[in-house]
Amino acid sequence: MTAWGRLGLVFAGLLLLSMVLTRFQVVPPAALRSATVPVNRVGMTAADTLRRAYTALTRERDLGAEVARLRQENDVLRQRNELLTREAGRLRQLEIITRTQAPNALGIAQVIAVDPSPLLARLTLNRGTRDGVRIRMPVTVPGGLVGQITSVSASQATVIALVDPESTVGVTLQGGGGGRGLARGVPPDRLQAEFSRGVPVKPGDVLVTSSLGGVYPVGVRVGTVEKVLPLGPNDVNRAVIVRPAVDVGTVEDVTILEGL
């Protein structure tokens, strides 16, 4: 047999073998294929769920870090805003005082301590001699007079408020009503002022500083007459109880004035 004959026989054999294998190929039953579909779907769904959960956790972690960063920035901005707001308030206070009370303001000081004794009314300020503060300098706020500085160190100063029992201030009726008087502190939160018997002082009258004593600028609000005490037969002066214009227990920032 020739070579071409042998090649033809091999080709025919391969063709026959291919036909046999194709005819008898094992095909999975339809029921088996149907049964495996849900398993495949469950696997795919589980994988997709895990992928989504991982993505969500990663995104939540990133968002949490971003929220923390924004909160920190917000706290910093809030603190800066509070400082700027307080500084703006101090500048407004200084402007009001130089315009309405006295043009010779030294500057603003912060109250850093209040004497706890109910019989005393003394404040500690965060300004001292290195800031130009001296004894007897008046201390005020836009609402009225606070008191005067009685002791000072390099970085702090002590103020005796008007309601302190050791405080005295010359007063007169606001609006030119006439009559000079002297007011003294009456613990815990009042003053008692004395005028000559002829001064027509009555409840509701506003008292301001006078030139008496030469410590405070003239015309700064001191308080309002709350009560006129009865005159005794031997009384030379008329005494009144005064509610101060400033509650020193709530003061945070004060203005220090240059002495007269």
C-alpha positions in Angstrom: 0.0 0.0 0.0 1.2 3.3 -0.9 1.8 6.3 1.4 -1.2 8.1 0.2 -3.3 5.0 0.9 -2.1 4.8 4.4 -2.7 8.5 5.0 -6.3 8.1 3.7 -6.9 5.2 6.1 -5.6 7.3 9.1 -7.9 10.2 8.1 -10.9 7.9 7.8 -10.2 6.4 11.2 -9.9 9.8 12.9 -13.2 10.9 11.2 -15.0 7.8 12.4 -13.6 8.3 16.0 -14.8 11.9 16.1 -18.3 10.9 15.0 -18.5 8.3 17.7 -17.3 10.6 20.5 -19.7 13.3 19.4 -22.6 10.9 19.3 -22.0 9.5 22.7 -20.9 12.7 24.6 -22.3 12.8 28.1 -24.7 15.8 28.6 -25.8 16.7 32.1 -29.5 16.2 32.6 -31.6 19.4 32.6 -32.7 18.8 36.2 -29.1 18.7 37.3 -28.4 21.9 35.5 -31.5 23.6 37.0 -30.4 22.4 40.5 -26.9 24.0 40.2 -28.2 27.4 39.0 -29.4 28.6 42.5 -26.1 27.5 44.1 -24.3 29.6 41.5 -26.6 32.5 42.1 -26.1 32.3 45.9 -22.4 32.3 45.5 -22.5 35.3 43.1 -24.9 37.1 45.4 -22.7 36.4 48.5 -19.6 37.6 46.7 -21.4 40.8 45.5 -22.7 41.4 49.1 -19.3 41.0 50.6 -17.8 43.3 48.0 -20.5 45.9 48.7 -20.0 45.6 52.5 -16.3 46.1 52.1 -16.9 49.1 49.9 -19.4 50.5 52.4 -17.1 50.0 55.4 -14.2 51.6 53.6 -16.3 54.6 52.6 -17.7 54.9 56.2 -14.2 54.8 57.6 -13.2 57.6 55.1 -16.3 59.6 55.9 -15.7 59.2 59.7 -12.1 60.5 59.3 -13.4 63.4 57.2 -16.1 64.3 59.8 -13.5 64.2 62.6 -11.3 66.5 60.6 -14.1 68.9 59.9 -15.2 68.9 63.5 -11.7 69.8 64.6 -11.5 72.6 62.1 -15.0 73.8 63.2 -13.8 73.9 66.9 -10.8 75.9 65.9 -12.9 78.3 63.9 -15.4 78.6 66.7 -12.7 79.5 69.2 -11.3 82.1 66.8 -14.7 83.5 66.3 -15.3 83.8 70.1 -12.0 85.6 70.5 -12.7 88.0 67.7 -16.3 88.6 69.0 -14.9 89.3 72.5 -12.2 91.6 71.1 -14.8 93.4 69.0 -16.9 93.8 72.2 -13.9 95.2 74.1 -13.2 97.7 71.3 -16.9 98.8 71.3 -16.8 99.2 75.1 -13.6 101.3 74.8 -15.2 103.5 72.2 -18.4 104.0 74.2 -16.5 104.9 77.3 -14.1 107.4 75.6 -17.1 109.0 73.9 -19.5 109.2 76.9 -17.4 109.0 80.1 -13.8 110.0 79.7 -11.4 110.4 76.7 -8.3 109.3 78.7 -8.9 105.5 78.8 -5.8 103.4 79.4 -7.2 100.2 78.0 -9.3 97.1 78.6 -8.6 94.6 81.4 -10.2 91.3 82.2 -11.6 90.3 85.6 -9.7 87.2 86.6 -10.9 86.8 90.2 -13.6 88.1 92.5 -13.2 88.2 96.3 -15.5 85.5 97.8 -16.2 87.4 101.0 -19.8 88.6 101.1 -18.6 91.7 103.1 -16.1 92.8 100.4 -16.4 93.7 96.8 -13.0 93.4 95.2 -11.9 92.4 91.7 -8.6 91.2 90.4 -7.6 92.4 86.9 -5.0 90.9 84.5 -3.2 94.2 84.1 -0.4 95.7 86.2 2.4 98.2 86.4 4.0 96.9 83.2 0.8 97.9 81.4 0.8 101.4 82.9 -1.7 100.7 85.7 -1.3 102.8 88.9 -3.1 103.1 92.2 -6.2 105.2 92.3 -7.0 104.8 88.6 -10.8 104.7 88.0 -12.3 101.5 86.6 -15.6 101.6 84.6 -17.8 99.9 82.1 -20.4 101.4 79.7 -23.1 100.8 82.2 -21.5 102.9 84.9 -18.6 103.2 87.4 -17.1 100.1 88.9 -14.6 101.4 91.4 -10.9 102.3 91.6 -7.6 100.5 91.8 -6.1 100.2 95.3 -3.1 97.9 94.8 -1.1 96.9 91.8 1.7 94.4 90.9 3.6 93.9 87.7 0.9 91.8 86.1 -2.3 92.3 88.2 -4.3 95.0 89.9 -7.0 95.0 92.7 -10.1 97.0 92.3 -12.3 98.1 95.2 -15.9 98.3 93.9 -18.3 101.0 94.9 -20.3 98.6 97.1 -17.2 97.7 99.2 -17.4 99.1 102.7 -14.1 100.9 102.2 -15.3 102.6 99.1 -16.4 106.3 98.8 -17.4 108.3 95.8 -18.7 111.9 95.4 -22.1 111.9 93.8 -24.7 114.4 92.5 -28.1 114.2 90.8 -28.0 113.6 87.1 -29.3 116.4 84.9 -28.1 119.2 87.1 -30.4 118.8 90.0 -27.8 120.2 92.3 -26.4 119.1 95.6 -23.3 117.2 96.2 -23.2 114.1 98.3 -21.0 111.3 99.4 -21.8 107.6 98.8 -20.3 104.7 100.7 -20.4 101.0 100.1 -23.0 99.0 102.0 -22.4 95.2 101.7 -23.4 93.1 100.0 -24.7 95.1 97.0 -25.8 98.7 97.8 -24.5 102.1 98.5 -25.7 104.7 101.0 -25.4 108.3 100.0 -25.8 111.4 102.1 -26.9 114.8 100.9 -27.7 118.0 102.8 -31.3 118.2 104.0 -32.2 120.7 101.3 -31.4 118.5 98.3 -34.7 117.2 96.8 -33.5 113.7 96.3 -36.2 111.0 95.7 -36.5 107.4 94.7 -35.8 106.9 91.0 -33.2 109.7 90.8 -30.0 108.8 89.0 -26.8 109.6 90.7 -23.5 110.3 88.8 -20.0 111.1 90.0 -19.2 114.7 91.1 -15.9 116.5 91.4 -15.9 115.7 95.1 -12.8 113.7 96.0 -11.0 114.4 92.7 -10.6 110.7 91.8 -13.3 110.0 89.2 -14.3 111.9 86.1 -17.5 113.9 86.5 -20.8 112.6 85.2 -20.2 108.8 85.3 -23.3 106.9 86.3 -23.1 105.5 89.9 -26.6 104.2 90.5 -30.3 104.9 91.1 -31.9 106.0 94.4 -33.9 103.1 95.7 -35.1 104.5 99.0 -34.9 107.7 101.0 -34.4 107.0 104.7 -36.5 108.9 107.2 -35.0 112.0 108.8 -34.3 112.0 112.5 -34.7 115.1 114.6 -31.0 115.5 114.9 -30.0 114.4 111.4 -28.0 117.0 109.5 -28.0 115.1 106.2 -30.5 113.2 104.2 -29.5 109.6 103.6 -30.6 107.4 100.7 -30.0 103.8 99.6 -28.6 103.5 96.1 -28.8 100.5 93.8 -25.5 100.5 91.9 -25.5 100.8 88.1 -23.1 97.9 87.7 -23.4 94.4 89.2 -19.7 93.7 89.8 -20.5 90.0 90.2 -21.2 89.7 86.4 -18.5 92.0 85.0 -16.0 90.3 82.8 -14.1 93.2 81.1 -13.5 96.7 82.5 -11.9 99.8 81.2 -9.2 101.4 83.2 -9.1 105.2 83.0 -6.1 107.5 83.5 -6.2 109.3 86.8 -7.3 112.9 87.0 
